[in-house]
Structures are given as structure tokens and as C-alpha cells.
């Protein structure tokens, strides 16, 4: 049996516009709280959103990563803010008998000298747990501003509890 090759990253959204900018990442809600109620942990999902401004294929010039927790049917949101750009991404995972489905919505506002442009995209994708889904909000290819958002959904795995402190050995009488 030959070793399996990694699956290529899939593009979730079509190209939209060209623009060079600086990016800051902020959370749209307090969805990154790691405390999941005990009764919901078996259904909970971990959504990782990694944003990059690639300088070269092997080394990004800028990178940010957010890990958020949700339940199937509940959206997580990420907001990217630049000097003349705002990108709002909503990812809603659904888990059913046919596997994992992602509904992804992106809204992009671009401020030009005399105008404001608005673009939106809505997609539904069937993906496997751990499969990376790429989003290029400003387009992909030559002449496009480099911004890549990679979304990965995994089942929730509770972090291990902290180790108990080591106690001193009992004293001899």
C-alpha cells in the first residue's frame, strides 16, 4: 500500500477584487471560550481559522490563527480589518448522516478613493473532518492581493486537565 497523498486545499469562494492592505484579526463574538458544557461535548466542534498574507509559498509574511468552538448549526465568525477593507466570514458546520457540511458566507467591503464596493459570497461544501478549505477574499492568481483564509473543522477534543502538583514525600518519624 502506498502512502496517502495529502488532499489539495479547496477554494471555497471565487475571486472578488484587487487591493493591497494591512490586516488585523478580531473575533466577532466570544466564541473562543474553551468551556463546553459536559452534556454537549460529544457534539461540539472545533473550527480553526488561519489567515495568511503569503510572501512566498513556503513562508507567509503575516499569519494569524484563531480556534473557536461551536455546535453543529451554530456559526462562528471572523472579522478581518484593513486600512480600506473589511472582510467578515461566517462558517456554519452541519453534521448529518451524509457527513460534514459547511455553509460559508463572506462579505467584503472595499473603500476606494470615491466609492465603496460590497461583495458577498455564499457556498455550501461537503468536507471531511480535518480537510482544509481555502478562501481567497480578494481573488486568487496573478494581480490579486494576497490574502488566504484556511478553515478546518474537527470534532471537539477536551484539553487534558492540568497535572496534579507533586507533593513532598512523607517525612520519616
RAWOMO-V497379 format. One line per field, one symbol per residue. ss: DSSP state (H for helix, E for strand, L for the rest). psi: psi as a letter, one per 20 degrees, with the letter a starting at -180 (. if undefined). A space follows every 10 residues. Layout:
ss = ???
psi = ???
This chain:
ss = LLLLLLLLLE ELLLLLLLLL LLEEEEELLL LLLLLLLHHH LLLEEEEEEE EEEELLLLLE EEEEEEEEEE ELLLEEEEEE EELLEEEEEE EEEEEELLEE EEEEEEEEEE ELLLLEEEEE EEEEEEELLL LLEEELLLLL LLLLLLLEEE EEEEELLLLL LLLLLLLLLL LLL
psi = pqqqqqqqpq phqrqgrppp rqqqpqqirl ijpiopqgii hiiqqpopop pqnphrhioq hqqqpqpqqr qpipqqqppp pagkqppppp poqppahjbp ppoppqpppp oagjrpqpqq qpqppprqpi pppqpnhjrp apiqpopppp pppqqpopqq qqqqqpqqqq qq.
